[in-house]
Each structure stands twice: as structure tokens, then as C-alpha cells.
Amino acid sequence: LDQENVDKLISGEFTSGIFRGENLRVGVINSTTTNGLGNRASRVLSNSGVEVVGVETKPIGTVDCEVQYSNPKLKSSKVLSFAAEYFSCHVSLNPQLDNRFDMEIILGSMFEQKFSK
């Protein structure tokens, strides 16, 4: 199964113009020991119309899934709501967020237990 072709096919069916219209730069951080978990979460987001601009692995010991956003105006973002609900994440404002991203989704050990199977 060619994953790239599947992603291209799926993204045309499920892409949300609402998410693309927000024009947010989203980073996915895998803080777990499961290789590829960040890439899998990134594919879900990208196929839904979210612009994922980076996927990284950082062993920072996060326990659960967390969505951090840099600007208080993003609290009502559809992307933020979707990511928080879909991945069961806590949400927090972080004005010190990496300036490459408007929003970071940090995948922790509890997320790993739920979604790594």
C-alpha cells in the first residue's frame, strides 16, 4: 500500500476549507518513545486540511496530549478545537511558543497508550 498515494486520495475528500482558511502553522511534537507517532498524527491533521509545517521528536516527558497556542486570539480557532477534540488534548496558551508555529500539538505518554496500537 503506497501511503503517499492514499494520503493524496483521502486529502481531497476530507480537507476542510475552514481549517485552510485559518492559515495557521501547526507543529506536531512527539514526546514519546513510539517512533512515527508524530507522523501519524500529522497525516490526520494534513488530510483534514490543517497546515502542518513541522513534525519533531523531543523527549520532554509530557504525560498527556496538549495543544499550545501562541496568541490569545487563537482560542476560538477551529483547528485548535478539532485537534483538542480529535486527539483528546488539554489546551493552553503559551506566549513563548516556538516562533515557527502558531500552534503546537504535543503528544505525550497517555496519548501514546491510546493511539499507538
N, C-alpha and C positions, 0 to 999 in steps of 0.2 A: 504494500500500500504506500503510495507516494504522498507523504504528509503535506508537502508543499502544494500539490495539485488539489488535494482535499480542502486545504485552507482557502485556496483561491475560489473554489466552487462554493464553499459554505459562506465565505465573507460576502459574496454578492447577494445571498439570500437573507442573511441576518443582520447586516450592517444597519445601524441606526443613524440616520441623518442628524438626529438630535444630539448624539454624542459628538459627531464630527463637527457640528456647528459650535460646540463649546470651545473648540480649538485649544484643548489642554494638552500639556506634555506630561505623560504619566510614566513613572518608573516603577518597575517591579523588583523588589529586593527579596531574595530567598535567604533567610537567616537560618535555614535548617540544614540537616545533613543529607537530605534527599536530592541527589543530582537531577536536574531537569524540571524540578517543581516550578521554578520561576518561569521557565519557557512555556510550560503547560498553561499556567495562569495567564501569561502574556498572550497566548494564542486565543484563549477565550475572550479576552478583552479586545484584541485586534479584530477578531471575527465579529464582534458586536459593534464595531465602529469606533472604538477608543484608540487614540493615537499613543501607542507605547513607544517611547523613544529610548528606553534602556532597560536591560534585564541584568541584574548583578547578583552575585552570591557574596554575602557578608556574614560571617559567624558572629552575630551580635547578641545572640541569646534571647531573642524575642520569644515570648511564650505563645501568644495568640496572633491572629491576623489583625493588622492595624492599617488604617488608611490615614495618612497625614497629608494635610494641605497647607499651603503657604500663605494664602490670602483669605481673610475673613469673608470676602465676597463669594468664595467658592463653597461655602457651607451649604448653599442651596443647589449645587451642581448636580445634574442628572448622572454624570459619570461617577461622582462620589457616592451618590445614593445607590446606583447599580452595583458598584464594586463592594460597598459595605454590605449590601443585602445578599448578593450572589455568593460572596466568599465568607459571610458571617464575620465581618471585621468590626472592630471598635474604630471610632473616628476621633481624630484630634487635630487641633490647629498647631502648626509648628512653623513659626515665622523664620526659623533658622534652617529650613529645609534646603537641601542641595539645590543650587540655583539652576541646574539643568532641568529640573522638574517643577511643575505646578502642584503635582500630587505624587505621593509615593505609596505603594501598597507593599507592606512588609509582611511576608509570610513567616509565621512562627511555628513552634513545635506542635501546638494544638491544631493548627491548620494542617500541618504535615500528617498528623494522625487521622484527620478526617478525609483528606484528599489525595494521599499518596498511593492509595491502592489502585 
